[in-house]
Amino acid sequence: MATSTYTVTGMTCGHCVSSVKTEIGKIDGVTSVDIDLASGAVRVDSTAPLADADIVAAVDEAGYEVAV
């Protein structure tokens, strides 16, 4: 089990959170995605460590950005 934390910018509502959760959830090995809308904090639990590039691509697909 691995846990990664990211900050996503641009989310303003529950629909935004849902979009990001859906896209990250499509990545192989992801077991859960928890998002705090107020802070933009995204916690991803997975069966193995994930490539940051995969998370960035999923967040981009949802229309948002991972803060560097």
C-alpha positions as CSV (number, residue, x, y, z in Angstrom):
1,M,0.0,0.0,0.0
2,A,1.3,3.5,-0.9
3,T,-0.1,6.9,-0.2
4,S,0.7,10.1,-2.2
5,T,-0.4,13.6,-1.5
6,Y,-0.7,16.4,-4.1
7,T,-2.2,19.9,-4.2
8,V,-4.6,20.6,-7.1
9,T,-5.4,24.1,-8.1
10,G,-8.6,25.5,-9.7
11,M,-11.2,23.3,-8.0
12,T,-14.1,25.4,-6.8
13,C,-17.1,23.0,-6.3
14,G,-18.2,19.5,-5.7
15,H,-18.3,18.8,-9.5
16,C,-14.6,19.8,-9.7
17,V,-13.8,17.3,-6.9
18,S,-15.8,14.6,-8.6
19,S,-14.1,15.1,-12.0
20,V,-10.6,14.9,-10.4
21,K,-11.6,11.8,-8.4
22,T,-12.9,10.1,-11.5
23,E,-9.8,10.7,-13.6
24,I,-7.3,9.7,-10.8
25,G,-9.5,6.7,-10.0
26,K,-8.9,5.4,-13.6
27,I,-5.2,4.9,-12.9
28,D,-4.2,1.2,-12.4
29,G,-3.6,0.4,-8.7
30,V,-5.5,3.4,-7.2
31,T,-7.7,2.2,-4.3
32,S,-9.0,5.5,-3.0
33,V,-8.9,9.2,-3.6
34,D,-9.7,11.7,-0.9
35,I,-9.9,15.4,-1.8
36,D,-10.2,18.5,0.5
37,L,-11.8,21.2,-1.6
38,A,-10.9,24.1,0.6
39,S,-7.1,23.3,0.5
40,G,-6.9,21.5,-2.8
41,A,-5.2,18.6,-1.0
42,V,-5.5,15.3,-2.8
43,R,-4.6,12.0,-1.1
44,V,-4.2,9.0,-3.3
45,D,-4.0,5.5,-1.9
46,S,-2.7,2.8,-4.2
47,T,-1.5,-0.8,-4.2
48,A,2.0,0.4,-5.3
49,P,3.8,3.7,-5.7
50,L,2.4,5.7,-8.6
51,A,4.3,7.8,-11.1
52,D,3.8,11.5,-10.5
53,A,3.4,12.0,-14.3
54,D,0.3,9.7,-14.2
55,I,-1.3,11.8,-11.5
56,V,-0.5,15.1,-13.3
57,A,-1.9,13.7,-16.6
58,A,-5.1,12.6,-14.9
59,V,-5.6,15.9,-13.2
60,D,-4.9,17.7,-16.5
61,E,-7.5,15.5,-18.2
62,A,-10.0,16.6,-15.6
63,G,-9.2,20.3,-16.4
64,Y,-7.1,21.2,-13.4
65,E,-3.4,21.5,-12.5
66,V,-1.2,19.9,-9.9
67,A,0.7,22.7,-8.0
68,V,4.4,22.3,-8.1
